[in-house]
Amino acid sequence: MALHQLSAIIAGRFEQVLRVKRLEDRVADLAERVEALEAIGSTVTFFIATFAPEPYLVKKPLSVVIQKNGDAYLASFVEANINSAGDNQQEAYANVRELILDVFDRLSSLPAAKLGPGPLRQIAVLREFVDAAPIDN
């Protein structure tokens, strides 16, 4: 085999390796873009405008952010640092909705002197959004 034939074969192989490398880089870039798009599409915001039938008033709507987190969904009332999970968006929403009221009740029942900085901030935020409804007699 002549030297120029061997050079041509090596050059051809080198071009193939370069094409494969460029394709691999492109696939990696596209995978990153798809992952970023999926992350954007997996975050939704819902608003709690009522706690009916529970006896609580909503002073102003509470925003709940729901994100896909592995196989589960994480629902967060970010302002008060209250988070809960569920197997789907609806379950995560229902869980955080219930937890908001549980935290409100628990913190409201304690004297402020017994609360640390985090719980004091939580109850202050919750009182901006939620109030116990008056009981009709």
Secondary structure, DSSP 8 states (H G I E B T S, - for coil): --HHHHHHHHHHHHHHHHHHHHHHHHHHHHHHHHHHHHHHHTEEEEEE---TTSSEEESS-EEEEEEEETTEEEEEEGGGTEEEEESSHHHHHHHHHHHHHHHHHHHHTS-GGG--HHHHHHHHHHHHHEEE-----
